[in-house]
Amino acid sequence: MSGRNLLYLKSAATIALLATLLLRVDISEVLRAIGRFGLSTWAVNLALYLGAWGIATLKWKALLPKHSIFSLLHLNFIGQFYSILLPGQIAGEIIKAYRLGRGKPNAEQIAASVVIDRITGFLGLLAVALAGMFFSRRAVDPWIIWVFLAFCALLLLGLFCLKFRRWFGFLRACATRFGRFGAQAARILDAWKRYLEQPYLLLLSIALGACFQFAAVWINIRFARELDIDIGFADWCWLFGVISVATMLPLTVGGIGLREGSFVGALALVGVPPEKALALSLAVFAILLAGAAIGGALEWTRRKMPLCSVAEK
């Protein structure tokens, strides 16, 4: 399927999901709920969001210690911009790897760091969600627990698969058969394997990923309080984990529609009306858009002040 046709399908799925949601809720009630958010709530939550991306930048810098934290922070926001602008959250990760690695002798290490940063971030998310399920006073549906455990097992297997010598040799041999591109892929595998020789670094990356998730959960809790949604912290940890996993599915443009639907569906499990859930989802999306706007502004000024020169300074 061509990229254009895929974009059309994702756009259609986005419109269909949003239309379905809007037809099933009282839109005036949703707007009234959004109007309850005060200026201080928006300001504090935006500050929490920026702080969360500061944690994410420290997490990436742990994998790339020789790179400027300023340049990595720039790229994280630019990645957020492209994750919203382009169909698929992976687009932002590709942009980050390309921009930072272009013309660099360690381009393959940078590409490997982006992949590992993504995997360990997802593992941090799952760790927080599973901890929330364990400490929750509610009865969490067993299938949700098993799905999260399966995701966790698959990610750990994917992260450490190159530790198996035969598997690593097989993948590297396959990669080298594809000319120049294959040689680059083989060097990425080599860089990936070097990271696996530093388990403390991977544990630190997962821990920082969990801290990022806690910040995201706290943003949701602050918005929810304004809507009189009374859900405990442990429940928020696993509920937001369910929402985050659903939003990552590459089915709509920028996760739009999936995010709103997953908020409504997940919060319905704990008795939250769909209007309040949708209002909460839109508030969270507004914070994401603010981060994307920062990335867009940085991207717009990039030609005047190239990132490489900033990093060198």
C-alpha positions as CSV (number, residue, x, y, z in Angstrom):
1,M,0.0,0.0,0.0
2,S,1.4,3.4,-1.0
3,G,2.0,6.0,1.7
4,R,-0.7,8.3,0.2
5,N,-3.3,5.5,0.4
6,L,-2.3,4.7,3.9
7,L,-2.7,8.3,4.9
8,Y,-6.2,8.4,3.4
9,L,-7.1,5.3,5.3
10,K,-5.8,6.7,8.6
11,S,-7.6,10.0,8.0
12,A,-10.8,8.2,7.3
13,A,-10.4,6.1,10.5
14,T,-9.7,9.4,12.5
15,I,-12.8,11.1,11.2
16,A,-14.9,8.0,11.7
17,L,-13.8,7.5,15.3
18,L,-14.3,11.2,16.2
19,A,-17.7,11.3,14.5
20,T,-18.8,8.1,16.4
21,L,-17.7,9.7,19.7
22,L,-19.4,13.0,19.1
23,L,-22.7,11.4,18.1
24,R,-22.7,9.5,21.4
25,V,-22.0,12.3,23.8
26,D,-23.7,15.6,24.8
27,I,-21.3,18.1,23.2
28,S,-22.6,21.0,25.2
29,E,-21.8,19.0,28.4
30,V,-18.3,18.4,27.1
31,L,-17.8,22.1,26.4
32,R,-19.1,23.0,29.9
33,A,-16.6,20.5,31.4
34,I,-13.7,22.0,29.4
35,G,-14.7,25.4,30.6
36,R,-14.1,24.3,34.2
37,F,-10.4,24.2,33.8
38,G,-8.8,27.3,35.3
39,L,-5.8,29.2,34.0
40,S,-3.7,28.0,36.9
41,T,-4.5,24.4,36.0
42,W,-3.4,24.9,32.4
43,A,-0.2,26.6,33.5
44,V,0.8,24.0,36.1
45,N,0.0,21.1,33.8
46,L,2.0,22.7,31.0
47,A,4.9,23.1,33.4
48,L,4.6,19.4,34.4
49,Y,4.6,18.5,30.7
50,L,7.8,20.4,30.0
51,G,9.3,18.9,33.1
52,A,8.4,15.4,31.9
53,W,10.2,16.1,28.6
54,G,13.2,17.3,30.6
55,I,13.2,13.8,32.2
56,A,12.8,12.2,28.7
57,T,15.8,14.2,27.5
58,L,18.0,13.1,30.5
59,K,16.9,9.6,29.6
60,W,18.1,9.9,26.0
61,K,21.3,11.7,27.1
62,A,22.2,8.7,29.3
63,L,22.4,6.7,26.1
64,L,24.3,9.5,24.3
65,P,26.5,11.1,27.0
66,K,28.7,13.0,24.5
67,H,25.8,15.0,23.0
68,S,24.5,18.3,24.3
69,I,21.4,18.1,26.4
70,F,20.2,21.3,24.8
71,S,20.3,19.7,21.3
72,L,18.6,16.6,22.5
73,L,15.8,18.6,24.1
74,H,15.4,20.6,20.8
75,L,15.1,17.3,18.9
76,N,12.6,15.8,21.4
77,F,10.2,18.7,20.9
78,I,10.7,18.6,17.1
79,G,10.0,14.9,17.3
80,Q,6.7,15.7,19.1
81,F,5.8,18.2,16.3
82,Y,6.3,15.5,13.6
83,S,4.5,12.9,15.7
84,I,1.4,15.1,15.6
85,L,1.9,16.4,12.1
86,L,2.6,13.1,10.3
87,P,0.6,9.9,10.3
88,G,2.2,7.7,13.0
89,Q,4.1,8.4,16.2
90,I,7.2,6.6,14.8
91,A,7.7,9.6,12.4
92,G,9.0,11.7,15.2
93,E,11.6,9.1,16.2
94,I,12.8,8.8,12.6
95,I,13.2,12.6,12.3
96,K,15.2,12.6,15.6
97,A,17.6,9.9,14.4
98,Y,18.0,11.4,11.0
99,R,18.6,15.0,12.2
100,L,21.1,14.1,15.0
101,G,22.9,11.4,13.0
102,R,23.2,13.1,9.6
103,G,26.8,13.3,8.7
104,K,28.0,12.0,12.0
105,P,30.5,9.1,12.3
106,N,28.4,7.6,15.1
107,A,25.1,7.8,13.2
108,E,24.4,4.1,13.7
109,Q,24.8,4.5,17.5
110,I,22.4,7.4,17.4
111,A,19.8,5.3,15.5
112,A,20.3,2.5,18.0
113,S,19.9,4.9,20.9
114,V,16.5,6.1,19.5
115,V,15.2,2.5,19.2
116,I,16.4,1.6,22.7
117,D,15.1,4.8,24.2
118,R,11.7,4.0,22.7
119,I,11.7,0.4,24.0
120,T,12.8,1.3,27.5
121,G,10.3,4.1,27.6
122,F,7.5,1.6,26.8
123,L,8.9,-0.7,29.5
124,G,8.7,2.1,32.0
125,L,5.1,2.7,31.0
126,L,4.2,-1.0,31.4
127,A,6.1,-1.1,34.8
128,V,4.0,1.8,36.1
129,A,0.8,0.3,34.8
130,L,1.5,-3.2,36.3
131,A,2.4,-1.6,39.6
132,G,-0.9,0.3,39.5
133,M,-2.8,-2.9,38.9
134,F,-1.0,-4.6,41.9
135,F,-1.8,-1.8,44.3
136,S,-5.2,-0.9,43.0
137,R,-8.2,-1.5,45.4
138,R,-10.3,-2.3,42.4
139,A,-10.6,-5.7,40.7
140,V,-8.7,-5.3,37.5
141,D,-9.9,-7.5,34.7
142,P,-7.4,-10.4,34.4
143,W,-7.1,-10.2,30.6
144,I,-5.8,-6.6,30.9
145,I,-3.1,-7.9,33.3
146,W,-2.1,-10.7,31.0
147,V,-2.0,-8.4,28.0
148,F,0.4,-6.1,29.8
149,L,2.5,-8.9,31.0
150,A,2.7,-10.3,27.5
151,F,3.7,-6.9,26.1
152,C,6.4,-6.6,28.8
153,A,7.8,-10.1,28.0
154,L,7.8,-9.3,24.2
155,L,9.6,-6.0,24.7
156,L,12.2,-7.6,27.0
157,L,12.8,-10.3,24.5
158,G,13.1,-7.8,21.7
159,L,15.5,-5.6,23.7
160,F,17.8,-8.4,24.7
161,C,17.4,-10.7,21.7
162,L,20.9,-9.7,20.4
163,K,22.4,-11.3,23.5
164,F,21.9,-14.6,21.9
165,R,25.0,-15.1,19.8
166,R,23.5,-17.2,17.1
167,W,20.5,-14.9,16.6
168,F,22.8,-11.9,16.5
169,G,25.0,-13.6,13.9
170,F,22.0,-14.6,11.8
171,L,20.6,-11.0,11.8
172,R,23.9,-9.5,11.0
173,A,24.6,-11.9,8.2
174,C,21.1,-11.2,6.7
175,A,21.7,-7.4,7.0
176,T,25.1,-7.5,5.2
177,R,23.4,-9.0,2.1
178,F,21.6,-5.7,1.2
179,G,24.5,-3.6,0.2
180,R,25.1,-0.1,1.7
181,F,21.8,-0.1,3.5
182,G,22.5,-3.5,4.9
183,A,26.0,-2.4,6.1
184,Q,24.4,0.5,8.0
185,A,21.8,-1.9,9.5
186,A,24.7,-4.2,10.6
187,R,26.4,-1.3,12.4
188,I,23.2,-0.4,14.1
189,L,23.0,-4.0,15.4
190,D,26.6,-3.7,16.6
191,A,25.7,-0.5,18.5
192,W,22.6,-2.1,19.9
193,K,24.7,-5.0,21.2
194,R,27.1,-2.6,22.9
195,Y,24.3,-1.1,24.8
196,L,23.2,-4.5,26.0
197,E,26.7,-4.9,27.7
198,Q,25.7,-2.0,30.0
199,P,22.6,-3.4,32.0
200,Y,22.8,-0.6,34.6
201,L,22.3,1.9,31.8
202,L,19.2,0.1,30.5
203,L,17.8,-0.1,34.1
204,L,18.4,3.6,34.5
205,S,16.6,4.3,31.1
206,I,13.6,2.2,32.2
207,A,13.5,4.0,35.6
208,L,13.5,7.4,33.9
209,G,10.8,6.1,31.6
210,A,8.7,5.3,34.6
211,C,9.3,8.8,36.0
212,F,8.1,10.3,32.7
213,Q,5.0,8.2,33.0
214,F,4.4,9.3,36.6
215,A,4.5,12.9,35.4
216,A,2.0,12.1,32.7
217,V,-0.3,10.4,35.2
218,W,-0.1,13.4,37.5
219,I,-1.2,15.7,34.7
220,N,-4.3,13.6,34.2
221,I,-5.0,13.6,37.9
222,R,-4.9,17.4,38.1
223,F,-7.3,17.8,35.1
224,A,-9.6,15.0,36.6
225,R,-9.9,16.8,39.9
226,E,-11.3,19.9,38.1
227,L,-14.0,17.6,36.7
228,D,-14.7,15.9,40.1
229,I,-13.4,12.6,38.8
230,D,-12.4,10.7,41.9
231,I,-10.0,8.0,40.9
232,G,-7.0,6.8,43.1
233,F,-3.4,7.2,42.0
234,A,-2.9,3.5,41.5
235,D,-5.9,3.2,39.3
236,W,-4.7,6.1,37.2
237,C,-1.4,4.4,36.7
238,W,-3.0,1.4,35.0
239,L,-5.8,3.3,33.3
240,F,-3.5,5.7,31.7
241,G,-1.3,2.7,30.7
242,V,-4.3,1.2,28.8
243,I,-4.9,4.6,27.2
244,S,-1.2,5.0,26.2
245,V,-1.0,1.5,24.7
246,A,-4.2,2.1,22.7
247,T,-3.0,5.5,21.4
248,M,0.3,4.0,20.2
249,L,-1.5,1.8,17.7
250,P,-0.8,3.2,14.2
251,L,-4.4,3.4,13.1
252,T,-5.1,7.1,13.0
253,V,-3.3,10.4,12.3
254,G,-1.4,11.5,15.5
255,G,-3.5,9.1,17.6
256,I,-6.5,11.4,17.2
257,G,-9.7,9.5,17.7
258,L,-8.0,6.6,19.3
259,R,-6.9,8.8,22.2
260,E,-10.4,10.1,22.8
261,G,-12.0,6.7,22.3
262,S,-9.5,5.0,24.7
263,F,-10.1,7.7,27.4
264,V,-13.9,7.2,27.1
265,G,-13.6,3.4,27.1
266,A,-11.0,3.1,29.8
267,L,-12.6,5.5,32.2
268,A,-16.0,3.8,31.6
269,L,-14.5,0.8,33.5
270,V,-14.4,2.9,36.7
271,G,-17.8,4.6,36.1
272,V,-16.7,8.0,34.6
273,P,-19.4,9.5,32.3
274,P,-18.3,9.8,28.6
275,E,-18.6,13.6,28.5
276,K,-16.1,14.0,31.4
277,A,-13.8,11.4,29.9
278,L,-13.9,13.2,26.5
279,A,-13.3,16.6,28.1
280,L,-10.3,15.2,29.9
281,S,-8.9,13.7,26.7
282,L,-9.2,16.9,24.9
283,A,-7.5,18.8,27.7
284,V,-4.6,16.3,27.6
285,F,-4.4,16.6,23.8
286,A,-4.3,20.4,24.1
287,I,-1.2,20.0,26.3
288,L,0.3,17.7,23.7
289,L,-0.4,20.3,21.0
290,A,1.3,23.0,23.1
291,G,4.4,20.8,23.1
292,A,4.1,20.2,19.4
293,A,3.8,24.0,18.9
294,I,7.1,24.4,20.7
295,G,8.6,21.8,18.4
296,G,7.1,23.6,15.3
297,A,8.6,26.9,16.4
298,L,12.0,25.3,16.9
299,E,11.7,23.6,13.4
300,W,10.7,27.0,11.9
301,T,13.8,28.7,13.3
302,R,16.1,25.8,12.5
303,R,17.4,27.3,9.2
304,K,18.3,30.5,10.9
305,M,20.0,28.8,13.8
306,P,21.0,25.2,12.8
307,L,20.9,22.7,15.5
308,C,24.4,21.4,14.8
309,S,25.9,24.8,15.5
310,V,23.9,25.1,18.7
311,A,25.2,21.7,19.8
312,E,28.8,22.7,19.1
313,K,28.4,25.8,21.3
